[in-house]
Amino acid sequence: MYKGYPICLEEDGTVSVLRLKLEPLEEIRLHEEVIPDALRKLCRAICEERVLQDPIFIDEDSKVILDGMHRAAALLKLKNGECQNLFWDEQKNKYIYPECENCPGKFKNLEYILCCSLDYVNTKAVELKKWYRGVSYPLEDLIHAVKPSYELQERSNDTLQDADFAILTDGKKYFSLSGEFNNVLEKYMALRDIEQLIRERNGTITYCADEEAYKLLKRNEFTFLLITPTITRKDVQNFSKKGFPCKGEVFPPKSTRHRLSARPLKINIPLQLLKRGDYHLKQEQLKVFLRRKRKLTVTGRLEQYLEKHKILFGEPGELKEPLENPYLWACEFPLEFYEIKYNVDEFTEDVSSTLIQ
């Protein structure tokens, strides 16, 4: 079995291997639903640019996607010729994306997707974290609205008990919402109902990383937090499905957040390399493609990515003098685990934005 190309080495000397490889789309398993607007935007971007910008992260054994649900779903839609449905406007009776009008199904030969593969069960290279919900809506009004449907109790902290599916807190008081559930998937279905109720009442929801949520609450970015239930790695594997899952078969969007030790970005693999062909030949083509790339590893926050290391890939022609332009691609790939590192927080705003464009 092809193991893929290693790209990461931990600073303490232990190897945490993240391997770039191609996997058949039909073998990939989604454990979360996708957000229609995000899927539509991504389908259009891929269609126009003819590249997959970033790899998805998968478990090597089960092929469950850990990160990149929308990227996989977009390729599946394009492959199956179902992307046109995303752009049809019933009221105007036309496509909102004109390219769909006479689309010949040009992506039907897509067979593979670029993956960053790891041993999900045993590795320390990935953490399973949470998305909390930052809610802009009066807390007392929501409490009054949900009382008829769920058991509500005031608590002393934000720890969820077995029957709880959410904790509501403004940082001072804590209220648990509970009910009868057979598994954590059912809890997240109930949580989605609460989110829908908030939106129906013109409230807004911000998805925020659990480690940043209370800081944002203190800055009054929203009115209160909705603390979410814990999902285990086994849950992620059990509640997953090949193809395009229906509502209720997998977790709602923004249920899990996998934080990696490193994240490869901006690889921009052409769709041509993802088309039907011999599996082993395709892997060799990928290796050749990666070898001609330059890479730069940066630390610090870059857009929404909280991983310690972001490994940015660039074309050979983008290599500049490091002293003149230290933020550009500064080392050859793939020298054996060799990286030049910069802290993105030390860059100017213009330089930081250049990195992620």
N, C-alpha and C positions, 0 to 999 in steps of 0.2 A: 504494500500500500504506500502511495506517495505521501510523505509526511509534510512536505511544504518547505518553505524557505524561512530559516530563523532570523528574527530581527531584534531581539531584545536580550540584554544581560543586566541582572540586578547589580547594584553598586556594592553589595556585601560579598560579591563573588559567586553567589548561587545563581544558577541559570533558571530563569522563568521564560520558557520558550513560547513565543507567539509566532505561528507559522502562516505565512501567506501562501494560499493555494486556491485552486479553482474546484468548486464542487457542483454537481448537477443540481439545477434549480428544483427538480422534482423530488429530491431527497431532503431538502431543507424544511425544517419544521418551525412554524411560528407559534409563539406562546402568548402573544398579545394581538388584539385587533389594531387596525390602523385608523388614523384620523383622515376622513375623506379629503379635506382641503389640503392637508400635507401630502397625501398620496397624489392628488391631482397636480400639485405644483412640481413634485418630483418627476412624475411621468413626463410632463412637458419639458423639464430641464434635460432629462436623459434623451428624449426624442430630438431635441434641438442640438445638443452638444455631442451626441453619439459617444459618450463616455460614462462610465460609472466612477464617480469621483472618489468615494471612500469605500473600503471593504466592510462587509458585515462581520460580526464576531459570532462564532458558533462553537458549540461543544463538539470536540472531535468524534466522540463516540455516538451520541444520539442525533447529531446534526441540528439540535435546537438552536435557534437564533438567540443570542444573549443581547445583542445590540444591532440595530439595523433592520427592524421589521418593515419599515416603509420602503427601504431600498429593495429588499427581496420582493415585497408585494408589487412594487412598480415594475420590476422585470417580469414577474409572473403575468401581470396584466398586459404588458407589451407583447410578451411571447404568445399569449393566448388570444390576442386581438380584442381584448376586452377594455382597453383603455379609452376607446371612443365613447363608451357609455358615461365616463366620468365628465366629459366635456359637453354633453348634450343639454341644451337649455329648453325645457318643455314649454315655457311661456313664449319664448321667441322663436321656437321651432327651428333652431339651428345650433351648430356647434360654436361654443365660445372660443375654441381654439381652431382656427380655419384649416390647419394642416390635417385635421381629422376628416375633412369633407371627402377627399378622394384618397384616403390612406389605403395603400395596397397590401397592408399587413406585412410591412418590411422587416418586422422583428420576429417573425414566426420561427426563424432558425436559431434563436437564442436557446442555449442549453445549459450554460454555466453561470456562476456568480463568483466574484472575488471574495474570498473569506479570510479572516484571521482566525486560525483554529487553535484551540487550547484544550487541555484536560480539565473540564469544568469541575469534576468531582474532587480531584486531588490537588489542583494547583492553588498556590497562594497569589497568583498573578491577577486574580479577579475577586472583587468583593461584591456581594449582593446587597445593595442599599435600597432606599425608598425614595419615592416622590411624595412629599406632603402637598396638601392643597391649601394655598393661601386664598382666603375668601374675603371678598369685599361685599359685605352684606351684614345687616344688624344681627348679632349673635342671638339676642333674645327673640327676635322674630323667627329665626330658623328653629330655635328650640320649641317655640309655640307650634310651629307648622309640623314638626315631626313627632310630637308627643302622641298623637292618635295611632301612629303606625309602628313605633318602636319603643322599647323600654329605655328610659333615660334616667341616669343617676349622676349626681354630682360626686366627683372623685377628688382625691388629694394630689394626684400627679397625672402624667400623661401615659402611664403604663396600661396597656390593653389587657383585659382579662379574657378568658377563653371564649366567652359568649359575645364579646365586643367586636364590632366591625369598624368603629371609629371613635376617636376622642375629639371633642371640640374644645378649643382653648383660646382665650384672649391673652394668655400669659399670666393671668391671675387666678382664674377659675377654670376647672376642668369638668367636662360633662361627657359621659360615655353613652354611646348608642349600641344597643345589643338586640339580639333576636335568636331564633333557632336556625342553625346552619349546619350542613353536613360536612362542609369543607371550606377552605379559604377562597375558592373561586366564587362560591355563593355569597361570601362576605363582600367581595369586590363588586358583585352584581348589585347588592344592596347599596353599596357606596356610590355606584353610578347613579342609582335612583336619587340619592341625596344631591349629587351634583346637578342632575337634570332639574330637580326642584329649585335649586338656587338660581340656575340660569333662567328658568321660567318666570322667576320673580325679579328678573333684571339684575341679579347679582353677577359678579365676575369671579372667575377662578384662575389663579396663577399656580402652575406646577413648579415646585421649588425643591431642590435637593435637601434631604433631611438635615444635613449638617449646617445648612445655611438658613433654614426656615425661621428659627427663632430670632436670628439677627435681623432678618427682613421684617419680622413682626414688630420688633422694637423700633425699627425705623418707620413704622406706620405705613408700610407698603400695602397692607391689607388690614381688615378688621380682626380676623381671627384665623387660626390654623385648624385644619382638619387632619388629624393624625391617622395614618393608614395602618392596616394589619400587616403582620410579618409574613412574607412569602419565603419558603425554603427552596433550596436548589432542587430538591426532589419534586416540589410543587411545579417548578418551572418545567421540568422534564415530563411530568405526568400530564399536565394540562397544556399540551402542545399538539399541533396538527400539521400534516403536510398540506400543501396547496393553500387556498384562500379560505380561512375558517369563517364560519357563520357566527353571528352574534350569540354569545353565551357559551360557545365551545372552548374559548380561550379567555384569558384575562382581558379586561378593558384596556384601552391605551393608558400609558403612564402608570402602570401597576408596579413594574420592577425597574430598577436602575442598576445596571452593572458597571462598576468602576474598575477599570483595568490598570495594570502597572504602567502601560504605555499604550498610545493610540496612534497608529499610522494614518496619515491624512494626505489628501490631495494627490493620490496615486494616479487618478485619471486614466484608468484602463479603458482602451477603446472597446466598443461593443463587438468589433470584429473578432477580438480575441475570446469573446464569450459565446461565439456561435458554435453550432454543432461540429463535432470532430473527435478524433481519437483522444481519450482521456490523458494518456501519458504524453502524447505529442503536445497537447494543450499546456500541460504543466511545464514542459521544456520551453515552450514559447513564452510563458509567463516569466520564467527565470531569465531568459534573454531580455525581456522587456524591463525587468527590475534592475538588471545589471547596468543598464545604461542610464539609470536614474542617479541623481545626487540626493543626499538626504541631510537634513539638519534636525537635531533634537533640541527642543526648547522646553524649559520648565516654567511654572507659573500658569495662571489662568489664561486661556485663549478661547474667546467666545463662550459657549456653554460647556466646554470640556474641562473637567476637573482632574483628569489624570495627571500624575506627576510629570510624565514625559509625553510630549507630542512629537511624533516623528514625521516631519514634513518632507515630501518627495518633490523633486524638481527635474526639469529637463537638463541635459548636459550643457546646452547653450546658456543656461541661466547661472552657471558657475562664475562667480566674481571673486575679486581679491578680498579675502576675509577681513583684512584691516580696513579696507575702504568701505565695504558693505557687509558687515558681520552678520546681518540679518538674512542674507541670501544663502543659497545652498552652498555649504562650506566643506563638504567632504564627499569622497567617492563612495558609492554603494556597490557592492557589499564588502568592504574591508571587514575583516573578521571581528565583529562586535565592536568596531571602532566608531565612536561618536564624538562630534564636537558639540558642546552644550552651551546654550545661552538661556538666561532668565528673561522671559518675555516681559516681565514687569519692569525691566530696566530699559526697554525700548521706548522710543517716542510713540505717540499715538499713530502717526503716519506709518511708521515701520511696522507696528503691530498689525495694523489693518492690511498692509501689504502681504504679510505672512499668510493670512487666511483667505485672501482673494483667490 
